Amino acid sequence: MRFINICASSAIAASLLLSACSNSSGGSQALPSSSQAVAPMAHSGHPHLTVIGGRKNTAYCDYSLYLTCVTVAKGSPAALEICYNESGSGCSSGYFPSLTWYEGIYSVKKNKLYKKIVGSFYPNPGNPSEDTITAKKKVKNSHGVVTYYQYVEGCLNSTECITGSIGIATQ
C-alpha cells in the first residue's frame, strides 16, 4: 500500500510516470500492491495516453498534472475513452497494442485512496478502452475544483506500462 501512495504522490507531480503493474485480466482492476521495476513501452515518435470526452462541467483543469478532468456525482458518472497509441495520433488511427488497465482514485489534499468514487475499464484488457468513473455514494460538491484524481496504468505486460492521472471534481 505504501508503494501505491508513493506512485500516486508522484502522479500529481507529472502527468506521465513509470510505475509497477502486474499482468492479469478481467474487469475493473485496482492498482497492484506488489512492486517491481518497469521500463517505458518501446515506441517511436511521442507515445502517450489519450483521453477523449473529459472536461465535463469542470471549471479548472491543470493539464500539467492531468490528462483531462471530469465532474462526477452520485447517479451521474463520467465516461471517457482512453488509449495508448504508439504514433501519438489519438484513438482513431494508428497501432494500438492490447493493454491491461489498472486504476485507483485518490484525494488530492490527503493523497490517500478514496473509496466513494470508483473507476472501471471496458474492455479490459483492451485499447482503446472506456474508462467509467462513478460516485458510489453522495459526494460533497467541489464547485468545479479538482479534489480527487484517478491514477491510471496501462500495461502491455508485467514490465512495460504507461501511466497518467485524470482530475475529478464532484457535484
Buried (B, 14 or more C-beta within 10 A) or exposed (E): EEBBBEBBEBBBEEBBBBBBBBEEEEEBBEBBEEEEEBEBBEBEEEBBBBBEBBBBBBEEBEEEBBBBBBBBBBEEBBBBBBBBBBBBBEBEEBEBBBBBBBBBBBBBEEBEBBEBBBBBBEEBBBBBBBBBBBBEEEBEEBEBBBBBBBBBBBBBBBBBBBBBBBBBBBB
